[in-house]
Amino acid sequence: SRNYPAIIGWSLGNESGCGVNTRVCADWVRATDPSRFLQYEGGSFNGDSPMILGDGRDPYCSDVICPMYDSPLRAVQVVKEENKRHGVPEDKVDDRDRMRNGKLCAPKKRPFILCEYAHAMGNSSGNLHHYWELFRSDMHPQMQGGFIWDWVEQGLSVPQYMDGNFGYGGDFGPTSGKSDTRFCINGMVSADRIPHPACFEAKHLMQPVSFRLRENTGEIVAIYIDITCLSHCPPFSELAFEWEVFGFENDKRLAYGEFSLKDEDCPYPSMFALPSTDPADKCRTLGLQKAAKACTKLYENGHEYLSLVVSAKLAVEKPWADKGYLIATQSFNADSLSTAFRVQFENLETVEDVTGTLEVVSRNGIVQVVGPSYGSEFDCNKGKLLTLHTGDQNLIVPASGLSHSFYRAATDNDLGGLESMLPVEALKPIAAKIPFSKGVLSYDHQWKGVGLDKLVSKTTLVEIAGDKDELIKDEDFKNESLSQLRITVHEDHLHNNRVRFKTKTIYCYLASGILVDIDVAAQGSFVKNILSLPRVGAKLILSPELNKLTYLGCGPHETYPDRKKGAQLGVYSTTVDDMHVAYMMPCENGGRADVHWASFSGPNGESLRVSYAFPESDMINPEVIEGMDLNAKLPKRKDRPAGYNGAQFSASRYTVPELRKAMHQF
């Protein structure tokens, strides 16, 4: 293997402990091939001999610091500790004194390369961007990268399901490794080499060219792009650079253009050339005048929201990729293009102006509402939305209502914990009683331990208010014409008669639609017993005919709040069926991050549009609701988690229990 140029270093193994034999092997490898580095995670920083897992800091067995799954913060701390321990100053970047006691040893100042930093099992690989901010940072030159576990899923075709489905341990007979289950199903691509959504995220973060939109502080509309080489890439003469402009009304491209760069603009002219050490040589600034003129014209023609996408693609055929292959891309919101055009993202919905009144009839606690473009029935006895329809087309499954959701189907990594590694089922309850078990038991075990998968909802109070926001009783009105109707539902969500959450849901019926405001409060100390919450959201069960879907959010592939850097904010059209991601073991899937609105439609013209806005206060007070329509812009809450720009949204043919129970796609 030493004759293969793709071999860049040697490893003594993985998760195999450390001892005398390991150190002898390290001496032999360095003496046999001094041209390549040696790495081993199994050792310890103090030279001890751990039985299985190490910290990747053994100075005898590893030329690099190579821990496993250290957080970005911990990675920075480890590098500082190692430099201090070996007496290496922070500004010393070269240490070639590796001969000690007549042996070639590890350098005192070692590169930091995580032997594993992301476990790509099922729906996973979030927060990769935090690592890559470190890897790309000039402030942390020792941070050189890491490895994702792993590339491809080791699934095999199941003989009785030779239609593209794959199996894992236990699927091929009683002696086919049932106890191993899906332990080897953890790749960035599936067994038949189809990339998982996380693969697009990793590709984007690793792309060799970056684009940054400069803030324009002048009055003249201009677009300046900083183009930076981050690593080796094809010569710029072999790349085709282009820009595109999209609106947020639909998925149509509104403008397009191309530009070119010279080879000398790239500081990495070949795979064998050292890059320039001058940061200025890595970056080129380019003005896109045609793009600026196109955006100006589009604004003047009434396009209020625009997105600029800049890309680099192969202009020639390569042995490893076809012409047109995407090398790098980045999208920018148009509010950064010019001070003259600022985009407010509080609420991007565009609902046609609808005027008129609501005809309201109440009988025995069942409220019927008929507006200019829709109708609805609401059961005030149970606090449940019964129907929602346009004409004679019902948009939701009757009596299913809008329900609150505090649980989702677990992912593979949600299931990874101490209890999943115990060979005897009877030992798992014992593990849960260990004092430190909260930190070692799986997330899913914690969620189920507090009953989030079995919550029972109980309506405690229903209030009805009319135009003047005065509370009214059912018998006070039989047939009224109103400009708005507000129904407030208070619910407790219990497990074993213990309240886990309290919710207050306001349904504000308007001529243009229904505005729903939800306030959620966790109760008691149960949240102290778990490390995370799986979900806090709302669920609608739609008519199965509403299969076509268009949304404004991150896409076109599956995205989540911690895995969306490789996606672009825009309008995408798909179907509910195509939203499903067929991970080998079914799990939570198909999500879309930063969704502002989603529109469902059916074969007979029926449609339902759901828009999202985030209010400033925990509840919408009567002063805000009165006279409000769905085009109103609500201010964002100031303490909202960083990085959110919309709702997390999904649409699926499968329920959470169905996904949680299934072990295969077939």
N, C-alpha and C positions, 0 to 999 in steps of 0.2 A: 504493500500500500504506500510505502514511502516514495514511490516513483510517480504517484499521481499528484499533479499540481493543485488539485482541489483540496488536498489534505493540508490544512493550515496549522494544525497542532495535534498533540496527542493527549489522550485522557487515560487515567488509570482505572476508570470504571465509573460507576454511579451508585450512590446510596449503598456502599459496600463496606463501611467502616474504615479503620485505618490502623496500621500496626507496623511491625518490623518488616514484613514482606512487602508492604506497600512502599516503604522508604527505599528498600533495595531495588524495587522496580523503577522508582523515580531516578535513582542513580544510573541505572542501566539505560533508560530512555534518553537522558541528557547526554550520556557518553556516546550512545549509538547515533543519535541525530541531534546535534546541537543547533541545527538551523531552524528548528520549530519549537514553539513554546509547549510547556507541559501544564495541564490543568487537572485538578482533582477536588471535588466538592467534599469528599468524605472525611477530610481531616479537620482539625480544630486549631484555632488561633494560638493556643498555648502548647500545641504539640501533643496533646492527649490523644488517646486512641478510642474514639467513640465506636459503639457497636454497629450502628447503621448510618444515621444522618450526621453530617458535619456542618460546619459553617463556611467552608470554602476558603478559609484563611490560613491553612497550614503552611508555614513558610518553607517547609522541607519538600512537600509533595506538589506544590502548585506555583507556577510562575505568574499566575494571575489570581486576583481575588475573585472567586467564582461562587458566591452563595446561591441559594435556591429560594426564590420567592420573597426576597427582601423587598420591603416597600421602598418607594423612591426616597422617602425621608431617611429610612434606615440605611439605604445605600450610601447616602452622603455622610452619615455618621460613621459608617464602617471605614470609609476611605480616610477620614480624618483620624480615626483611632489607629489605623494601620500605619499611616505616615508618622504619627506621633510616637508610636511604639518602636519604630525602627529609626527614629531620629532623623527623618527626612524632611527638610524644609518645604513649605508649600510651593515655593517658586522654583524648586529644583525639578526639572522635567526630564533629566537624563541620568540614568544610573547604570553604567556598564560594568561596574566592579562586581562581577558575579562569581569570581574564583575565590573560594574560601576553603582552607584546609586541603587544597589540591583538588577540589571538586567544583564542578559547575553547579551553581545553586541559583535559587530564585533571586531576582533583583529586589533591592530593598523597597523601591517605589514601584509598585506593581499596578498594571492596568486592572480596572474593575469590569468584569464581564460576567453577567449573571448566567449560570449554566441553565437555569430555567427561570422565567419570570411571568409567564402566562400559561395557564392550563386550558388548552383549547378543546375542552370536552363539551360537546353539545353547544347550546347557546351560551357563549362565554366570551372571554377576552376583552372585558371592559377595562377602561382606564389605561390603555396602552399609551395614550398621549402623554401622560405624566412621566412615564419612563423616557419617552423620546424627547421630551423637553430637556431632560438631563443629558441624554446621549448627544444631542446637538449643541449643548451649551458650551460656549467658550470659557465659562467660569469653572467648569468641571472637566478638565482635559483627560482625567483618568477614567471617566465614564465612557466606555467604548462600545457598549451594546449588551446584547444578551440573546438567548435562544428561547423560542416558543416550543412548548411540548404539546403536540409535535406536528409534523407536516401532513400525514395522510392517515385516515382511519383504517385500521386493519380488520375490516369486515369482510365476510365471505358470502358468496351467493348461497342462499338457502335452496336446496334442490327442488323442494315442492313449490317454491315461489320464484321461479326463474323469470321474473318480469321487472328486474331492476332493484328488487329489495335485497337487503343484506342482513345477515345474522351475526351473532357474537357468541361468547362462551355459553354453552348449554343448549344451543339451538340445533346441534348436530348429533344428538344422541346422549345417553346417560353418562358417557365417559368423555364428553367434549368440553369439559372445563366449566361446569355450571357455576362453580364458586367464583370463577373469574368474571362472569357476566360480561359487562361492556368495558372492562378495564383498558382495553386497547382501542376503544372507539373514542379517540381524542385528537382528531386532526383538524388542521385549517381547511382541508379539502376532504370530501367524502371518499369512500372506498373506490368509487368510479371516477375520481378526480374532478368532481364538480366543486367549485369554491363555495365555502360557507360565507355568510355575510361578514363574519369577522375577518376573513381574508382580504376583503376590500379595505377594511380599516387598516390592517397591517400594511398593505401595499401603499396606501396613501401616506402613512407616517414614515415609510421607508423611501419614499420617492426621492430621486437624486437631485431634483430641481424644485425650488420653492418660489412662490409668487406672493408678494405682499403689496397691498394697495396703499399708496401714500395718501395721507390726509391732505386735502387741498384747502388751503386757507384763503385763497384769492377769490375774487369775484368772478373771474373767467372760469367757465366750466372746463376742467382738464382732468385727464386720467394719467397718473404716473404709476408704473409698476416696477417694483424692485424684484429683479430676477437673480436668485442666488443658487450657486452650485453647492450642494451639500455633500456630495460624494461623487464617485466616478459615474459617468453617464456617456452615452454616445456623443460624438462631436456635434456641436450645434448645427453644422451644415447638414447633418443627417436627421435633423428634427424639424418638424413643421409646427410653428407656433400659431395659435389662433385664439380669437376672442369671440364670445357669443353673449347676447343680451336676451334675457327672458323676462316676461312679465309675471305677475302673481295672480293674473285673472284666469289663465289657462296654461296648457303645456306647450304652446307654440313658441318657436324661436322667432324673435322680433328683429334681430340684426346679427351680422356675422362679418368677420374680417380676419386677415392673416398678417403676420409680420415675421421677420427673420432676424437671426443673429449670426455673427461670424464665429469661426472656430476659436479665434484668439480671445473671445469673450468668455470662454469656459476655462476655469483654472485647473481642470482635470483633463488634459488633452488625451491621455491614454490610461489604460489600466496599470501601466508600469511606471508612470510619471508621478513624482511627489507633488502634492498640491502646494500652491503658494501659501506662505505663512502670513501674508498680509491680508487682514479681513477685507480691505477695500477691493482686493483683486477677486474676491469671491462673489461680488455683487455688481450687477449692472442695472441702471435705471433707464427705463424706456417710457416715452410718452406715447399714449395711444390716442392720437387726435381724432381718428375716424370713429373710434368707440365713443369718445366724448361728444362728438357731433351727433352720433346716432342717439345717444341717451338724451341729449338736449331736445332733439326733435320728438322723441317718444314722449318726453315729459310734456312738451307743448301740445301734443295730440291727446293728452288726457291719461297717459299711463302713469299712475301715481307711484306704483311700486315696481322696481326693476332689480334684476340680479345680473351681475357681470361674471362670466365664467372664462378663465384663461387656462389654456391647455398646451401641452407639448406632446406631439405624437411622432412616431417613426415616419420619416419621409421616404425611407428605403426599406427593402426587404433585408431581414437579418436571419441568421441560422436559428435563432431562438424565438423570433416573433415575426409576424407579418407586417407589411407596410400598413400604417394607420394605427398600430398598437399604441395605447395610451401610456405615456411615460410618467406624466405628472399633470395635475390639475388643481385648481383652487377656485372657489366661488366667493363673491363678495356681495354684500347687500348694498343697494344703491345709495343708502344714506351716507356712505363714506365718499361718494364721488365729488360732491360739491356742497359748499355751505348754502347754496341757493336751493338745494333740493334735499330736504331732510325727511326721512320716512319714519313715521310713528308706528310702532309695531304693537300697540296695546290691543288692537282688535282689527284684523284684516278682512273680516267678513264683508261681503257685498250682497246684501239682500235688497231686492227691489222694494222701493217705497210702497208700502201697503197702508191704506187708510180705511177707516170704517169702524164699526162697533162689533161687540161680541154679543150674541144672543145666548143667554144663559137660562137653563131650566134645571131645577133641582127637585128630585123626588126620592124620598126615603134615603137620603144621604148620597144618592148618585147624582153628580152634577154633570150635565151635558152642556158643552160649549161649542158654539158654531161661529167661526170667524170667516172673514172674506175668502180665505184660501185653504182652510183646514177645519176639521172638527175633532172633538175629543170627549171622552167620558172619564170621570174621575170618581173613585169610590172613597168618599170622605169617612166612611165607617172604618175602613182598613188603611186609609192613607195611601192608596195605590192608583196609579195611572192605568186605566182599563183599556182604552183604545186611543189611537191617533191615526187619523185618516185624511186623505184628500179625495173628494168625491166618494166613490164607493170602494176605493182601494185602501185597505187597512195597512198601515206601515209597520206596526209592531204586532207580535203575537198577542192575541187577546188575553187580558188579565195578567200579563207578565210584568207590566209596569217597569219603572226605573228602580233598580235595586242597588244597594251599596256593596262594594266588593273589597274585602280585606285579605284576600288570599289569592294566589295564582299557582299554576302548575309548577312544580319545582324543576329547576334545571339540574344537570348532572353535578355541577359544583355546589348547588344548594344541598345535595344529598351526601356530599363528602364530609365525613366526620368520624369520630372514634367509633360510634355505634355501627357504622357501615364496614368497619374493618374487623369487628369481632366475629370469630368463626362460629360461635354458639349463640343462637337466638336468645336463649335464656339470660345471657349476660348483658344484653342491651339495656334492660330496665335498671340493672345495677349501675351501669356506667352513668346513667342520668342522675344518680344520687351523689356522684363524686362532687365535692365542693367546687372544684375548678371546671366542672363539666360544661359550663356555659361557653367557655372559650374553645372547647374541643369537640363538642357535639355539633352535628350539622345544623344549618339554618332551618331546614325543613323540620327537623326533630324539635327545635325550639318553637317554631310556629305552631306545630301541632300540640306541643305541650301546653300552650295557653289557649288552644281551641280555635285558632283563627280559621281552620278549615271546616269548623262545625258551628259557626255562629248562628244563632237564632234571632231574627229581627222581630221586635215587638213595638207596635205603634202606641205611643203614650198620649199624644195630643194632636188634634187636627184643628186648625183655625182657618176661617174664611174671611176675606176682606174684599170690599168692592172699590169703587172709584175713589172715594175719599179716605181709603185706608182704614175705615172703621170696621171693627169686627162685627160680623153678622152671623146669625144662626140660620140653620137650614130652613126653618119655617118662615123666616123673614122675607124670603123671595122665592117665587115660583117661575116667573117668566120676566126676566129683566134684560134691558139693553145697556151694556156697560162698555166703557173704554178699556178697562182692564179688570182682571179678576186675580186675586192672590190667594193661593192655598198654601199654608205652612204645615208641614208634617214633622213632628218630633218622634224620634225612634230610639230605642235602646237595642243594642246588639250584644247578646249574652252568650256565655258558655257556662254550662252547669249553674245557671241562675246568677252568674256573676257578670255584671256589665263590663264589657271590654271597651265599647265605644258608644258615644251618644252623637246622634246626627240631627241636624235641623235642615230640612230641605224646603225651599220656597219655590213654588211653581207660579210664575207670574205670566198669566195669559194676556197676550197683546194681539192686536190685529195682524201683526206680521209674523207671529209665532209664539213660542213658549220660552221664556227666559227662566232658567233653573239656577238657583244659587244654593250651594251646599256648604254647610259648616260642620266640621268633624272635630270631636274632642275625645282623646283617649282617657279612659277612666282607670283609677286605681294604680297599683304599682306593677302591673303585669309587664309593662314595657321595660322595666328594669331587669327582667329575667330573660330578655332576648336581645340579640345584637343588632337586629334590623327588623323592619316591617316589610312583608312581601309586596303589599299593595295598599293604597288608599285611593279608591276610585269609585266610579259609577258604571252600571251596566244596563244596556238595553238589548232586548231580544227582538230583532227585526224580522219582518216577513222574509222568508227564504228567497222570494223572487227578487229582492233588492240586491243583486249580485254585482252590478257595475259600481265602481268606486272611484271617485276623484278626490284628491286631498291636497292641501297646501301644507307641506312639512318637509322633513328630511327624507330623502330617498335617492334613487328609486328602490334600494334594497332595505332590508330590515335594519332598524337603528334603535338605539336606546340612549338615555341621557349620558351614559358613560362610554358610549361607542357610536359616535356620530361625526367624527372629524373627517371620515372618508366619504361623507354624503353631502349633498347639496340641497339647500333650502329652495324649494320650487313647487310647482304644481305637477302632480303625477296622476295618471289614469291607470287603473288595474282592475282586478276583480277580487271578490272575497276569497274565491278558491285560490288565486295566485298569491294571496297574502300569506298563505301557509308555507312555512319552511319545514321540509321533511327531514328533521334530524333523526338519526337512526333510532334513538329512543325518544319518543314524543315528549315534549316539554313546553314550557312557555316559549312562544315564538311569534313572529310576524309583526312585532311592534314597530311603530314609527314615532320618532321623537319630534318635538317642536311643532306639533300639528296645530294650525290655527282654525282650519275648518275641514270637514269631510262631507262629501255629498254622495248619497246612495241613490241608485235609480234602477228601475225594473223594466220589463219588456213592454209594458202598457203605458209608459210615460209617467208612472208614479215615481216620486222622488222624495228624499228626506235629506235636509242639510243640517249638520250639527256644527256649530261654531263655538269657539272657546275664548273666553276673556277672563282675566285674573283681577278681581276687585282689590281695592286698596285695604279695605277693612275685612274682618273675618266674616261679616255678613253684610248684605246689601240692605241698608236702612230704608225706611219708607220714602224719605226725601229723594233718594237716588232712583228708586223704582218708579215713582209717580211720573207719568208722562214719558217714560223711557221707551225707546224702540230698539230693535236689534242692531241698528247701525250706530248706536251710541258707542263712544270709545271710553273704556274704563281704565283708570290708571293702574299700573302694576303695584303689587304689594312690595314695599321696600325691603322686607326681610326674606324675600324669596331666595331659594338656593341658587348659587351662582351657576351660570351656564344654561339656564332654562329659558326658552323663548317660545313657549307654547305648551300644549298638553302631550302626554304620552298616550298613544292611541293604538288600538288594534281591532281587527275584525276577523272572526274565525267561524268556521262551521262546527267547531268542537267546543264543548264546555270544559271548564276547568277539571271537574271530576273525570271526564273522559280522557283528557290528556294525562292526568296524573295516574290513572289506572293502566293505560296502555304501555306496553314495553317494546312494541315494534310499530312500524308504519303499516304492516299488513295484518 
